[in-house]
Amino acid sequence: MEVKVQTIKSPDFKQIYAIGAIGGHSPYDFRIAFYNDSPKTSQEEGKSMTVMERKIDAEIILSPLAAKELAKWLAEHVNDYEKLFGEIKRPGSPVSASAIDGKGSEPAAIQGYM
């Protein structure tokens, strides 16, 4: 017997861009909350300081099997992406010496925040 899957979007569907995720697990499920950070300036005891505001936009709850399948799917897609576009580097990872001034590696600044 052949089964076809028809994919439709819920009337409540929305796309969320996230710069990170936090979460955890219990024996019953995995929880992943997706967030965005934005710097806010505040005054404390007469001193100006920057506070990073972390806004959680959505949380996904998955069964252990669904979490394992998602991890496999993400790993496959990250590998495909890196084959096409090169290694994905984390902010703060060493930059090649030629990109600076030929004197060695320095961490890259996180772009767009300060």
N, CA, C and O atoms as a GROMACS GRO file, in nm:
protein
  456
    1MET      N    1   0.084  -0.118   0.000
    1MET     CA    2   0.000   0.000   0.000
    1MET      C    3   0.089   0.125   0.000
    1MET      O    4   0.182   0.134   0.080
    2GLU      N    5   0.061   0.217  -0.086
    2GLU     CA    6   0.136   0.342  -0.096
    2GLU      C    7   0.068   0.450  -0.014
    2GLU      O    8  -0.055   0.464  -0.016
    3VAL      N    9   0.148   0.525   0.060
    3VAL     CA   10   0.096   0.634   0.140
    3VAL      C   11   0.156   0.765   0.089
    3VAL      O   12   0.277   0.776   0.075
    4LYS      N   13   0.071   0.862   0.062
    4LYS     CA   14   0.117   0.994   0.021
    4LYS      C   15   0.097   1.090   0.138
    4LYS      O   16   0.000   1.080   0.212
    5VAL      N   17   0.189   1.181   0.152
    5VAL     CA   18   0.180   1.281   0.258
    5VAL      C   19   0.151   1.416   0.194
    5VAL      O   20   0.226   1.460   0.107
    6GLN      N   21   0.045   1.479   0.237
    6GLN     CA   22   0.011   1.612   0.189
    6GLN      C   23   0.048   1.710   0.299
    6GLN      O   24  -0.002   1.699   0.411
    7THR      N   25   0.135   1.807   0.268
    7THR     CA   26   0.179   1.905   0.367
    7THR      C   27   0.102   2.034   0.346
    7THR      O   28   0.101   2.091   0.237
    8ILE      N   29   0.037   2.080   0.453
    8ILE     CA   30  -0.033   2.209   0.448
    8ILE      C   31   0.012   2.291   0.569
    8ILE      O   32   0.052   2.235   0.671
    9LYS      N   33   0.005   2.423   0.556
    9LYS     CA   34   0.043   2.510   0.667
    9LYS      C   35  -0.082   2.548   0.746
    9LYS      O   36  -0.186   2.581   0.688
   10SER      N   37  -0.070   2.543   0.876
   10SER     CA   38  -0.178   2.582   0.966
   10SER      C   39  -0.211   2.730   0.946
   10SER      O   40  -0.123   2.807   0.906
   11PRO      N   41  -0.334   2.771   0.971
   11PRO     CA   42  -0.366   2.915   0.964
   11PRO      C   43  -0.282   2.997   1.062
   11PRO      O   44  -0.264   3.118   1.042
   12ASP      N   45  -0.230   2.934   1.169
   12ASP     CA   46  -0.147   3.002   1.268
   12ASP      C   47   0.002   2.995   1.234
   12ASP      O   48   0.085   3.043   1.312
   13PHE      N   49   0.038   2.938   1.122
   13PHE     CA   50   0.178   2.922   1.084
   13PHE      C   51   0.250   3.056   1.080
   13PHE      O   52   0.196   3.155   1.030
   14LYS      N   53   0.373   3.059   1.134
   14LYS     CA   54   0.458   3.176   1.122
   14LYS      C   55   0.603   3.130   1.122
   14LYS      O   56   0.638   3.030   1.184
   15GLN      N   57   0.685   3.204   1.052
   15GLN     CA   58   0.827   3.175   1.051
   15GLN      C   59   0.894   3.260   1.158
   15GLN      O   60   0.858   3.375   1.179
   16ILE      N   61   0.993   3.201   1.224
   16ILE     CA   62   1.067   3.270   1.329
   16ILE      C   63   1.215   3.256   1.297
   16ILE      O   64   1.265   3.145   1.277
   17TYR      N   65   1.286   3.369   1.294
   17TYR     CA   66   1.432   3.366   1.280
   17TYR      C   67   1.490   3.364   1.420
   17TYR      O   68   1.452   3.447   1.503
   18ALA      N   69   1.579   3.273   1.447
   18ALA     CA   70   1.639   3.262   1.580
   18ALA      C   71   1.791   3.259   1.568
   18ALA      O   72   1.846   3.200   1.474
   19ILE      N   73   1.858   3.324   1.664
   19ILE     CA   74   2.005   3.318   1.664
   19ILE      C   75   2.056   3.208   1.755
   19ILE      O   76   2.175   3.177   1.754
   20GLY      N   77   1.967   3.147   1.833
   20GLY     CA   78   2.012   3.041   1.922
   20GLY      C   79   1.896   2.963   1.980
   20GLY      O   80   1.779   2.993   1.957
   21ALA      N   81   1.934   2.860   2.055
   21ALA     CA   82   1.834   2.774   2.118
   21ALA      C   83   1.885   2.728   2.254
   21ALA      O   84   2.006   2.708   2.272
   22ILE      N   85   1.794   2.711   2.347
   22ILE     CA   86   1.825   2.653   2.477
   22ILE      C   87   1.720   2.546   2.504
   22ILE      O   88   1.614   2.546   2.442
   23GLY      N   89   1.750   2.458   2.594
   23GLY     CA   90   1.649   2.356   2.625
   23GLY      C   91   1.704   2.246   2.711
   23GLY      O   92   1.810   2.259   2.773
   24GLY      N   93   1.631   2.139   2.713
   24GLY     CA   94   1.670   2.025   2.794
   24GLY      C   95   1.578   1.908   2.765
   24GLY      O   96   1.504   1.907   2.667
   25HIS      N   97   1.586   1.808   2.852
   25HIS     CA   98   1.504   1.689   2.830
   25HIS      C   99   1.465   1.626   2.962
   25HIS      O  100   1.528   1.648   3.066
   26SER      N  101   1.361   1.547   2.955
   26SER     CA  102   1.315   1.463   3.066
   26SER      C  103   1.309   1.322   3.008
   26SER      O  104   1.340   1.303   2.891
   27PRO      N  105   1.270   1.224   3.087
   27PRO     CA  106   1.255   1.090   3.029
   27PRO      C  107   1.147   1.085   2.920
   27PRO      O  108   1.142   0.990   2.842
   28TYR      N  109   1.059   1.187   2.916
   28TYR     CA  110   0.943   1.183   2.828
   28TYR      C  111   0.955   1.267   2.702
   28TYR      O  112   0.897   1.233   2.599
   29ASP      N  113   1.032   1.378   2.709
   29ASP     CA  114   1.038   1.466   2.593
   29ASP      C  115   1.163   1.554   2.593
   29ASP      O  116   1.232   1.565   2.694
   30PHE      N  117   1.189   1.615   2.479
   30PHE     CA  118   1.294   1.714   2.461
   30PHE      C  119   1.225   1.847   2.437
   30PHE      O  120   1.124   1.854   2.367
   31ARG      N  121   1.280   1.954   2.494
   31ARG     CA  122   1.225   2.088   2.477
   31ARG      C  123   1.334   2.179   2.424
   31ARG      O  124   1.444   2.185   2.478
   32ILE      N  125   1.301   2.250   2.317
   32ILE     CA  126   1.396   2.342   2.255
   32ILE      C  127   1.325   2.478   2.244
   32ILE      O  128   1.222   2.489   2.178
   33ALA      N  129   1.382   2.580   2.309
   33ALA     CA  130   1.328   2.716   2.301
   33ALA      C  131   1.421   2.797   2.211
   33ALA      O  132   1.542   2.797   2.231
   34PHE      N  133   1.364   2.866   2.114
   34PHE     CA  134   1.441   2.945   2.018
   34PHE      C  135   1.435   3.092   2.058
   34PHE      O  136   1.329   3.144   2.094
   35TYR      N  137   1.550   3.159   2.052
   35TYR     CA  138   1.556   3.296   2.100
   35TYR      C  139   1.635   3.389   2.007
   35TYR      O  140   1.707   3.346   1.917
   36ASN      N  141   1.618   3.519   2.034
   36ASN     CA  142   1.695   3.625   1.972
   36ASN      C  143   1.747   3.715   2.083
   36ASN      O  144   1.679   3.736   2.183
   37ASP      N  145   1.866   3.769   2.066
   37ASP     CA  146   1.926   3.861   2.160
   37ASP      C  147   1.928   4.002   2.101
   37ASP      O  148   1.945   4.019   1.981
   38SER      N  149   1.909   4.101   2.187
   38SER     CA  150   1.927   4.240   2.143
   38SER      C  151   1.981   4.320   2.261
   38SER      O  152   1.934   4.305   2.374
   39PRO      N  153   2.081   4.405   2.234
   39PRO     CA  154   2.140   4.483   2.342
   39PRO      C  155   2.050   4.598   2.383
   39PRO      O  156   1.987   4.662   2.299
   40LYS      N  157   2.043   4.623   2.512
   40LYS     CA  158   1.966   4.735   2.567
   40LYS      C  159   2.059   4.812   2.659
   40LYS      O  160   2.135   4.752   2.736
   41THR      N  161   2.054   4.944   2.653
   41THR     CA  162   2.133   5.027   2.742
   41THR      C  163   2.049   5.060   2.864
   41THR      O  164   1.933   5.096   2.852
   42SER      N  165   2.110   5.045   2.982
   42SER     CA  166   2.037   5.079   3.105
   42SER      C  167   2.128   5.158   3.198
   42SER      O  168   2.250   5.157   3.184
   43GLN      N  169   2.067   5.227   3.290
   43GLN     CA  170   2.139   5.304   3.390
   43GLN      C  171   2.129   5.231   3.524
   43GLN      O  172   2.020   5.194   3.568
   44GLU      N  173   2.245   5.210   3.587
   44GLU     CA  174   2.246   5.145   3.718
   44GLU      C  175   2.347   5.218   3.804
   44GLU      O  176   2.466   5.222   3.772
   45GLU      N  177   2.300   5.275   3.914
   45GLU     CA  178   2.384   5.352   4.006
   45GLU      C  179   2.463   5.460   3.932
   45GLU      O  180   2.582   5.481   3.957
   46GLY      N  181   2.394   5.528   3.840
   46GLY     CA  182   2.456   5.637   3.766
   46GLY      C  183   2.550   5.594   3.655
   46GLY      O  184   2.608   5.680   3.588
   47LYS      N  185   2.567   5.466   3.634
   47LYS     CA  186   2.654   5.416   3.529
   47LYS      C  187   2.572   5.356   3.416
   47LYS      O  188   2.473   5.286   3.439
   48SER      N  189   2.613   5.385   3.294
   48SER     CA  190   2.547   5.330   3.178
   48SER      C  191   2.606   5.192   3.149
   48SER      O  192   2.728   5.176   3.148
   49MET      N  193   2.521   5.096   3.126
   49MET     CA  194   2.570   4.962   3.094
   49MET      C  195   2.481   4.898   2.987
   49MET      O  196   2.365   4.934   2.970
   50THR      N  197   2.540   4.804   2.916
   50THR     CA  198   2.465   4.732   2.814
   50THR      C  199   2.420   4.598   2.871
   50THR      O  200   2.500   4.523   2.927
   51VAL      N  201   2.292   4.569   2.857
   51VAL     CA  202   2.234   4.442   2.902
   51VAL      C  203   2.183   4.372   2.777
   51VAL      O  204   2.114   4.432   2.694
   52MET      N  205   2.216   4.246   2.763
   52MET     CA  206   2.167   4.170   2.650
   52MET      C  207   2.030   4.112   2.686
   52MET      O  208   2.018   4.033   2.780
   53GLU      N  209   1.928   4.152   2.612
   53GLU     CA  210   1.793   4.102   2.635
   53GLU      C  211   1.772   3.980   2.546
   53GLU      O  212   1.784   3.989   2.424
   54ARG      N  213   1.739   3.868   2.607
   54ARG     CA  214   1.716   3.743   2.533
   54ARG      C  215   1.566   3.716   2.530
   54ARG      O  216   1.505   3.690   2.633
   55LYS      N  217   1.508   3.723   2.410
   55LYS     CA  218   1.363   3.702   2.394
   55LYS      C  219   1.340   3.564   2.335
   55LYS      O  220   1.387   3.532   2.226
   56ILE      N  221   1.265   3.483   2.408
   56ILE     CA  222   1.230   3.349   2.359
   56ILE      C  223   1.104   3.363   2.275
   56ILE      O  224   1.000   3.408   2.323
   57ASP      N  225   1.116   3.323   2.148
   57ASP     CA  226   1.006   3.340   2.054
   57ASP      C  227   0.918   3.216   2.039
   57ASP      O  228   0.801   3.228   2.003
   58ALA      N  229   0.973   3.098   2.064
   58ALA     CA  230   0.896   2.975   2.047
   58ALA      C  231   0.964   2.861   2.121
   58ALA      O  232   1.086   2.862   2.139
   59GLU      N  233   0.884   2.764   2.163
   59GLU     CA  234   0.938   2.642   2.222
   59GLU      C  235   0.876   2.523   2.151
   59GLU      O  236   0.755   2.519   2.128
   60ILE      N  237   0.960   2.428   2.116
   60ILE     CA  238   0.916   2.306   2.050
   60ILE      C  239   0.936   2.190   2.148
   60ILE      O  240   1.041   2.179   2.211
   61ILE      N  241   0.836   2.103   2.159
   61ILE     CA  242   0.845   1.986   2.246
   61ILE      C  243   0.840   1.863   2.156
   61ILE      O  244   0.747   1.846   2.078
   62LEU      N  245   0.943   1.778   2.168
   62LEU     CA  246   0.956   1.660   2.081
   62LEU      C  247   0.965   1.533   2.164
   62LEU      O  248   1.018   1.533   2.275
   63SER      N  249   0.915   1.423   2.108
   63SER     CA  250   0.937   1.292   2.169
   63SER      C  251   1.085   1.258   2.154
   63SER      O  252   1.152   1.316   2.068
   64PRO      N  253   1.139   1.166   2.235
   64PRO     CA  254   1.279   1.128   2.217
   64PRO      C  255   1.310   1.081   2.074
   64PRO      O  256   1.416   1.116   2.020
   65LEU      N  257   1.222   1.004   2.013
   65LEU     CA  258   1.245   0.958   1.876
   65LEU      C  259   1.247   1.075   1.778
   65LEU      O  260   1.333   1.082   1.690
   66ALA      N  261   1.152   1.167   1.793
   66ALA     CA  262   1.150   1.284   1.704
   66ALA      C  263   1.276   1.369   1.723
   66ALA      O  264   1.328   1.422   1.625
   67ALA      N  265   1.325   1.382   1.847
   67ALA     CA  266   1.448   1.458   1.872
   67ALA      C  267   1.567   1.391   1.803
   67ALA      O  268   1.651   1.459   1.745
   68LYS      N  269   1.574   1.260   1.810
   68LYS     CA  270   1.684   1.187   1.745
   68LYS      C  271   1.678   1.204   1.594
   68LYS      O  272   1.780   1.226   1.529
   69GLU      N  273   1.559   1.196   1.537
   69GLU     CA  274   1.542   1.215   1.392
   69GLU      C  275   1.577   1.358   1.352
   69GLU      O  276   1.637   1.379   1.247
   70LEU      N  277   1.539   1.456   1.434
   70LEU     CA  278   1.573   1.595   1.406
   70LEU      C  279   1.725   1.615   1.408
   70LEU      O  280   1.780   1.683   1.322
   71ALA      N  281   1.792   1.556   1.507
   71ALA     CA  282   1.938   1.568   1.516
   71ALA      C  283   2.004   1.509   1.392
   71ALA      O  284   2.099   1.566   1.339
   72LYS      N  285   1.955   1.395   1.346
   72LYS     CA  286   2.008   1.332   1.225
   72LYS      C  287   1.983   1.420   1.102
   72LYS      O  288   2.073   1.440   1.021
   73TRP      N  289   1.862   1.472   1.090
   73TRP     CA  290   1.826   1.558   0.977
   73TRP      C  291   1.914   1.684   0.975
   73TRP      O  292   1.965   1.723   0.870
   74LEU      N  293   1.930   1.748   1.092
   74LEU     CA  294   2.014   1.869   1.100
   74LEU      C  295   2.158   1.839   1.062
   74LEU      O  296   2.220   1.915   0.987
   75ALA      N  297   2.214   1.729   1.114
   75ALA     CA  298   2.353   1.692   1.082
   75ALA      C  299   2.371   1.672   0.932
   75ALA      O  300   2.470   1.718   0.875
   76GLU      N  301   2.276   1.604   0.868
   76GLU     CA  302   2.285   1.582   0.723
   76GLU      C  303   2.281   1.715   0.647
   76GLU      O  304   2.357   1.735   0.552
   77HIS      N  305   2.192   1.805   0.688
   77HIS     CA  306   2.179   1.932   0.618
   77HIS      C  307   2.297   2.026   0.644
   77HIS      O  308   2.337   2.101   0.555
   78VAL      N  309   2.353   2.023   0.764
   78VAL     CA  310   2.474   2.102   0.792
   78VAL      C  311   2.589   2.049   0.706
   78VAL      O  312   2.665   2.128   0.650
   79ASN      N  313   2.604   1.918   0.696
   79ASN     CA  314   2.709   1.860   0.612
   79ASN      C  315   2.692   1.902   0.466
   79ASN      O  316   2.789   1.940   0.401
   80ASP      N  317   2.570   1.894   0.414
   80ASP     CA  318   2.542   1.936   0.276
   80ASP      C  319   2.577   2.083   0.256
   80ASP      O  320   2.638   2.120   0.155
   81TYR      N  321   2.538   2.167   0.350
   81TYR     CA  322   2.564   2.311   0.344
   81TYR      C  323   2.715   2.337   0.338
   81TYR      O  324   2.763   2.414   0.255
   82GLU      N  325   2.789   2.270   0.428
   82GLU     CA  326   2.934   2.293   0.435
   82GLU      C  327   3.005   2.242   0.310
   82GLU      O  328   3.108   2.297   0.271
   83LYS      N  329   2.954   2.138   0.248
   83LYS     CA  330   3.012   2.092   0.122
   83LYS      C  331   2.998   2.199   0.014
   83LYS      O  332   3.088   2.217  -0.068
   84LEU      N  333   2.885   2.268   0.014
   84LEU     CA  334   2.860   2.372  -0.088
   84LEU      C  335   2.927   2.505  -0.056
   84LEU      O  336   2.982   2.570  -0.146
   85PHE      N  337   2.924   2.547   0.071
   85PHE     CA  338   2.964   2.683   0.106
   85PHE      C  339   3.085   2.692   0.198
   85PHE      O  340   3.130   2.803   0.227
   86GLY      N  341   3.139   2.581   0.244
   86GLY     CA  342   3.253   2.584   0.335
   86GLY      C  343   3.209   2.570   0.480
   86GLY      O  344   3.091   2.574   0.512
   87GLU      N  345   3.309   2.553   0.565
   87GLU     CA  346   3.284   2.529   0.707
   87GLU      C  347   3.209   2.646   0.770
   87GLU      O  348   3.240   2.763   0.745
   88ILE      N  349   3.112   2.613   0.853
   88ILE     CA  350   3.040   2.713   0.932
   88ILE      C  351   3.125   2.740   1.055
   88ILE      O  352   3.156   2.648   1.131
   89LYS      N  353   3.164   2.865   1.074
   89LYS     CA  354   3.249   2.901   1.187
   89LYS      C  355   3.168   2.974   1.292
   89LYS      O  356   3.080   3.054   1.261
   90ARG      N  357   3.200   2.946   1.418
   90ARG     CA  358   3.133   3.012   1.530
   90ARG      C  359   3.197   3.148   1.553
   90ARG      O  360   3.317   3.163   1.534
   91PRO      N  361   3.118   3.248   1.594
   91PRO     CA  362   3.177   3.376   1.632
   91PRO      C  363   3.278   3.353   1.744
   91PRO      O  364   3.252   3.277   1.837
   92GLY      N  365   3.392   3.418   1.734
   92GLY     CA  366   3.495   3.401   1.835
   92GLY      C  367   3.595   3.294   1.801
   92GLY      O  368   3.696   3.280   1.870
   93SER      N  369   3.570   3.215   1.694
   93SER     CA  370   3.670   3.116   1.656
   93SER      C  371   3.783   3.189   1.585
   93SER      O  372   3.763   3.295   1.527
   94PRO      N  373   3.902   3.131   1.590
   94PRO     CA  374   4.017   3.199   1.531
   94PRO      C  375   3.996   3.232   1.383
   94PRO      O  376   3.941   3.153   1.307
   95VAL      N  377   4.044   3.351   1.347
   95VAL     CA  378   4.039   3.397   1.209
   95VAL      C  379   4.175   3.366   1.149
   95VAL      O  380   4.276   3.369   1.218
   96SER      N  381   4.177   3.337   1.018
   96SER     CA  382   4.305   3.306   0.956
   96SER      C  383   4.398   3.426   0.968
   96SER      O  384   4.353   3.540   0.966
   97ALA      N  385   4.529   3.400   0.980
   97ALA     CA  386   4.630   3.504   0.998
   97ALA      C  387   4.627   3.605   0.884
   97ALA      O  388   4.644   3.724   0.908
   98SER      N  389   4.606   3.559   0.762
   98SER     CA  390   4.605   3.651   0.648
   98SER      C  391   4.486   3.746   0.654
   98SER      O  392   4.491   3.854   0.595
   99ALA      N  393   4.381   3.708   0.725
   99ALA     CA  394   4.264   3.794   0.735
   99ALA      C  395   4.288   3.911   0.830
   99ALA      O  396   4.215   4.010   0.826
  100ILE      N  397   4.390   3.900   0.915
  100ILE     CA  398   4.417   4.008   1.010
  100ILE      C  399   4.532   4.093   0.955
  100ILE      O  400   4.508   4.189   0.882
  101ASP      N  401   4.653   4.058   0.990
  101ASP     CA  402   4.767   4.132   0.939
  101ASP      C  403   4.891   4.045   0.928
  101ASP      O  404   5.004   4.095   0.922
  102GLY      N  405   4.868   3.913   0.925
  102GLY     CA  406   4.981   3.822   0.911
  102GLY      C  407   5.053   3.794   1.041
  102GLY      O  408   5.157   3.728   1.040
  103LYS      N  409   5.001   3.842   1.155
  103LYS     CA  410   5.070   3.825   1.283
  103LYS      C  411   5.010   3.714   1.370
  103LYS      O  412   5.053   3.698   1.485
  104GLY      N  413   4.915   3.641   1.322
  104GLY     CA  414   4.856   3.534   1.402
  104GLY      C  415   4.706   3.543   1.404
  104GLY      O  416   4.647   3.626   1.335
  105SER      N  417   4.643   3.457   1.484
  105SER     CA  418   4.497   3.450   1.490
  105SER      C  419   4.444   3.527   1.609
  105SER      O  420   4.504   3.529   1.716
  106GLU      N  421   4.328   3.592   1.588
  106GLU     CA  422   4.256   3.660   1.694
  106GLU      C  423   4.110   3.622   1.682
  106GLU      O  424   4.062   3.594   1.572
  107PRO      N  425   4.036   3.622   1.794
  107PRO     CA  426   3.895   3.587   1.784
  107PRO      C  427   3.817   3.692   1.708
  107PRO      O  428   3.846   3.811   1.716
  108ALA      N  429   3.717   3.647   1.634
  108ALA     CA  430   3.630   3.739   1.560
  108ALA      C  431   3.525   3.796   1.655
  108ALA      O  432   3.477   3.726   1.744
  109ALA      N  433   3.491   3.921   1.638
  109ALA     CA  434   3.387   3.984   1.721
  109ALA      C  435   3.251   3.934   1.676
  109ALA      O  436   3.231   3.900   1.560
  110ILE      N  437   3.156   3.928   1.770
  110ILE     CA  438   3.019   3.896   1.734
  110ILE      C  439   2.966   4.016   1.658
  110ILE      O  440   2.971   4.128   1.707
  111GLN      N  441   2.916   3.993   1.540
  111GLN     CA  442   2.873   4.101   1.452
  111GLN      C  443   2.738   4.156   1.495
  111GLN      O  444   2.648   4.083   1.537
  112GLY      N  445   2.725   4.289   1.484
  112GLY     CA  446   2.595   4.352   1.498
  112GLY      C  447   2.549   4.383   1.640
  112GLY      O  448   2.436   4.430   1.656
  113TYR      N  449   2.629   4.358   1.741
  113TYR     CA  450   2.581   4.382   1.877
  113TYR      C  451   2.645   4.501   1.946
  113TYR      O  452   2.575   4.577   2.013
  114MET      N  453   2.775   4.520   1.932
  114MET     CA  454   2.839   4.630   2.005
  114MET      C  455   2.949   4.692   1.924
  114MET      O  456   3.014   4.786   1.968
   0.00000   0.00000   0.00000
